[in-house]
Structure formats: C-alpha cells, structure tokens
C-alpha cells in the first residue's frame, strides 16, 4: 500500500513538473510552431534541425519575449513561458480562454492578448497580471505594434482597430474587408498592408494598403490567392498567399519584383540571416529562399501543421 | 388451446418471422450491394476524370470537361479549385460552410479519396459522394466532386417494394396453408390414439389405431396397438379363467348334488354314493386350495422363507408318499446338494411334478427321478414314459387350467393349476422350469446351488 502511495505521489509530481525540453544553446535559430502535432522545431541558418520540442497542450500561437517564448492556446486558460536556454517552463499566466493572438509591446514592456470570446484586447504586465482591457471589433485576431500604437485586425468584422498603448484607448478604426488576417507596416512609406481570405466562398486576391496618416485606403495590389502573411524589410514587402501557394516580393513602389512557389498552404513568413523562410501547413515543409530573388535555396521537412516561425538572431 | 392449434400458432409465428427476416435481409443486401456498386462506379468515374488532370492549376478546360461529363452522365460532377472551398483556411475559422472539412482535407492531402453516404448540408439532400484529390507536388490544387442523390436509389427500390410485399404475402399464405395441412397431418395420429384410448377405457378392447409411417408417431401407434392387444388378451384370459373356474366347480358340485339326491331318495348303494360325494369334495377342496395358492402367488403377497435345504430329503419323502399310488420309481439322487429355499413350497413343487407324472403314467411304468448337480445348479429331473406332449403344446403347459387332453379332465382329477404353481414357486427361488417331451415327458427344475465342492 505504501509503495503504491509513493508511486502515485511520484507520478503526481512527475505530472506536475514535466521533464524540461532540450536546451537551445544556439544563439541564432528559427523555431517553427506546428499545431497539428503540437511542437516546436528549431532550425539553424544552414537549414539543419537542431532540436525538437513536443507539447501535451495544443498551443496555437506564441510570441518571443527576449530569451523566452510565450505560448498560448485558443482553448487554454493558461499561457506558458518557456526559456530557450534551459528548455524549462519559467512561468504560467492565467489568461482568458479564446486567445487568438498575442503581441509583445516593447515600449511598455507589456503583452497584449486578443480574445475572441469577449472581443477585447487584454494587456498583461511582465509578471503575468492583467493591467488593462479594451473592447475591439468582432473577433480580434492579428496584432501589430508600431509607433506606440497597437493595430488589431478584427477577423469577423470590417474594421481594424488602432489603440494607444499608454492610454489603452481606441484612436481610430480602418475600414477593412472581412476575414482579413495578416498585416505589415511599411515604415518608410507609412503604409499599412492588410490581406486576408476573402468573403464567403470568394477568395481574396489582393492586398489592401492604407495610409497610416489618413487611415484611408490608398491602393490595392494583386497577390492571389488569399495573401495572409506579410513581412516588411527596408521598404520591401513579402507576402505569402496560401490559396495559390505563392510568395511575392513587392518593392517600395508596390511593384511585384519577384514571386516564388511556396510550400503547400503557407501561413508563415520570416527573414533569417538573409534568407526568407516559409512553412507549409499542408506538407510540413520549411523552405528557404534568397531574400532578394526569391530563389529557393533549400527545403526541409519539419512536420505538418506548421503555423508560425519565430526568429532569434542573437543578442 | 389444443396441441394442434399451438403447433399451428408456433408455425405461424415462425413463418412470419422468417418471411419478414428474409425479405428484410434481401432488402438490406440489395440496398447495400446497390449502394456499393454505385460507389464503385462513382470512384471509377472520379478516377477517369482525374486522369485528365495534368498538374498545376486547374485549367478551365478541365473544369468544363468535368461539367460536360456531369451533363451527360447520371451522376453529378464538378471540379473545385477554390482553396476556400477546400478548407485551406484551416486553422482559421471559416465564415461559411466549406465543401470539405479539415479531416477530409487531411485525408485528401494524403492522396486518398473520400467516399461518403448520407446527408449533405451543401446539397440539402441524402447523397452518395466520392471526392477525388487533384494533387501536384504535395499541394491540393483541387478536387473532383462526384455524387448521386440517394433518392434515385430509393425510387428504384420503391418500385421493387410492391413486388417484394406481394411476394412476401403470397409466400406467407402459401406457407401458412401448408402449415395448416402439416399440423393436421402431425396431430391426426394423436387424435386417433385419443379416440382409441377412449374406446378402450369404455371396454371396447378391439380398438386399434392406424399405424402410419415408421416415424415416432407410427412407433407410438404400434406400441399403443401392442398395449391394446395385451389388454384384450388379458381380458380374454380373465373371462376364460372365470368360465373355467365356474365350470371346474360346477362338475364336482353336480356329482355331489346328484348322488346326494339319489342317497336321499334311497336309490342305489349309499356307501358307493358317499364315496363319490367324498371324492368330489376332495377334488373341490383341492381346486379351491390351488386357486387360493395361485392367487397368493400372483398378487406377490406370499412370503418365501429361504433356508439351506438338502433337496434330497424332500424328494425321498415325496416319492414315498406317491408309492401308494404308483409302483415303480427309479431314483438317482445326489444327497449332498443344498439349495436355499422354503421347505413347504419346494415340497409342493416336487409333489405337483410327481403328481403329474403319476397321473399320466400307467402304474407299471417306471418314473425316473434324478437329482444331480450341474455346474452351479441343482437339477431335479422327473421323467415318465407316458404318452408325451405335442411340442406346440409345451409352452401352454404352465397356463392355468390347461390340459393336453381335455377329455380326460375330470377322470384324471387334476386341477389344471399344478404346473402354473410350480413355475411361480421356482421363479421365486431364482430357478427355472423346463419341460421336454419326446416319448415320455421330462420335467426339469433347476435351482441355484448354495454349497458345493469345487470340481477337481
């Protein structure tokens, strides 16, 4: 009886403290979050897998906070902070259920969570305590911090909310198409690029570009089909269109200067050591491209359900 | 409820269940087989259509080709390349019902086709469908969706249902009619037997049932007939017995009555008349005693007190008493033999046998009496040189009141019960009575020996 009790206690304790993941000693790596079989795959600049983490909980997204990664799940009521260096959990935050995305706000050293259930953005401090909350449109989903403002795409709504990071007040709303999903800001041109899936069965084929100053739609560019992932670098804009499995590169004048075939159903883009990375949700491939020509340089298999890419490029 | 009705009711239930089950099964099989075959055709058509897909984006030609097929064939078919419809936006929530779900997309991505039967919300009807993936370089570029509404199959089936129902009804009526006939056929012998049993109980011992076939019921009928025969025979024996007893008693009575009247009227010699009256009285007494004895033996109430007996003593003693009536006895007696028996009863056995031998022998003929041992048995053999008995009469000798020569009945003075009694007593002693006849008669009584010396 005593032995059984000890065994049960051991199992209980073991359940409470999951074995730490493999330590990530590399200073520079790309980590791909897969959500079909929940896990993280760490890849170095050569395209070699250096480590794999697997999770029991289904994390649907995450954000980098310095040397740590904060992971959240749409159906989880806790967000978990992992240290790359130790491979261990460092904190658990109690969060609302229904998180659709998160953003690290460097200026205020806070984390914003968009929550589908209460149609709000919740602000948490570095200790994991909620400090403020603001109601947005229907189904807030994608967030981007720029110039002490937080831009929030409302997925099932036709507005994009602009929030002041210090006052937590809604400053403006942009009229955007419904089912918009991805965005990026061209800092030089002060433009906000917004793309999405489309309405109903009609797939979206273009990117809507708004002036950050006036908030008006200034242009659209063609990027079929369903441009959902965006990445900006030095005035150049990369987009990934998951409906047609395409990656496009636009210059500062919004001209399409390159395009390439993406891995099947791409949802994520990242720049890492002069290479563009894109992960295919359907085929589980991570493909490396030359960041100027979009020439494919390498492709590796990392597992189906690749959804996000986190980049760590050293101190 | 009669047995026949119960049988018929059971048969009825059985038939109904069987027919319903059989038709239900046939219906199910039909539907399943038909649906399966439709599915196979759908798959084949989807494969054929997909064979024209050359990779890359779906061309308008390919799409219109699929549409052309849809127009010409009994199936509905279309090609889809809209990634929205193909659930490409998973894991993002879709704001409309996509043509395929996440699981289906995963299956199609593995280049496995999908077969479905059931309700489709998109088409708002029951359908059988096959979805065939169009995959190029691990990308799901489109699908060929081909389906057939289930109503078409049901319509087809409903036309058959009438035939099925009519067939089932006809078959059921046919089987029930046959069942009625069969039930009658099965219960008729039982009915016959019941009637015969009633007749038997009312005293009609001639009642018999038709024996029918060589099955259990036929066997039962035969057994019933044997029983009826036995009862009839027994009844006949009883009547004969009573008649015989009456007759046997009436004869001495008429002597006694006649001679006593003669004596009273002073006709003839009184002494002679008294002698006859006495002789007939003795005969009556003996007859009555024998009857009583036999009835006791029959009813099983008689007790046999067995003890070790030297059988030789009984034989010697009995022979001595018969020397008054008969002159010549030849004795060959093994005096050492011991049997287990009742002295009185065994004496009666020896008396009855010797009495018969003496009665049917002339006084100057020798009667041979042998007592010897044979294996584990004692054999008492009494042989006379009298007229003998016809072979066919031998089995009847132990019947009551049986006499070989009926004419000699009263002259011989026997009751006709002697050997019956002998047989009963011998059997009570686990022995056996054997009668043989060639010129004379040999009566052998075999009894188990209880003390003997081992043969050297």
Interface residues (C-beta under 8 A of the other chain):
Chain A: X35 X60 X139 X155 X156 X178 X179 X181 X197 X198 X199 X200 X201 X202 X203 X225 X226 X228 X242 X243 X244 X245 X264 X265 X267 X280 X281 X282 X283 X285 X307
Chain B: X57 X82 X83 X84 X85 X88 X89 X90 X91 X92 X93 X94 X95 X96 X105 X109 X137 X138 X139 X140
